[in-house]
Amino acid sequence: MNNLAFTDLLTAVLALLLLVAAVVDIRTFTISNKLVIVVALLAPLYWWASGLPLWPDAAIRVAIAVGVFTALAATFYLGMMGGGDVKLAAALVLWFPPSATLFFLVMMSIAGGALTLVVLIAHKIRRREGRPEIPYGVAIAFGGLWLVAQRFLNHFA
C-alpha cells in the first residue's frame, strides 16, 4: 500500500507526539513509557502505509533501532541520559530510513549541546547548587521534527 494522505496523517501524529514529549519532559523531566510505545507501534503502521517491504527494509530499521538503543543505553548507565530519552530516540529511529539515522543523531546531539549550555547558564545565574537536570527529550524531539520537516520541505530534491 502507498497511501500518501495516510502517511502524512501518521507523520503529523508523530510530530504531535514529539511536541508532547518535549513539553512533558520540560515540566517533569520524564518521558512516559506509554508515549514511547505509541511512537514505536505506529512505525510499522507507517511502514505499511508507505509500502515499505518488511524484508529487508523494515528489518534493517529494527536492527538500527536496537543499535541506537544499545549505544544510548551506555549514556544512561553513565548518567548522561534518562531511560525515557534512550527509549524515545530508539523508537523514533524506526520511522526514518537508515540514511537519515545518523543525521537524526547529529541534529539531536547539536540540539542537546545547545540545550545543555542554556540550562547550565540558567543554573549558574540562579546560583543553584548541584547538578542541573537536562530535559533531553527536547533535543530528541528537535532531531525528529527536523527530519519530519525535511520530508515536506525537501520533497523536490
PyMOL commands that set and color helices and strands:
alter all, ss='L'
color gray80, all
select helices_A, chain A and resi 4-28+33-50+54-77+83-93+98-125+137-153
alter helices_A, ss='H'
color red, helices_A
deselect
rebuild
show_as cartoon
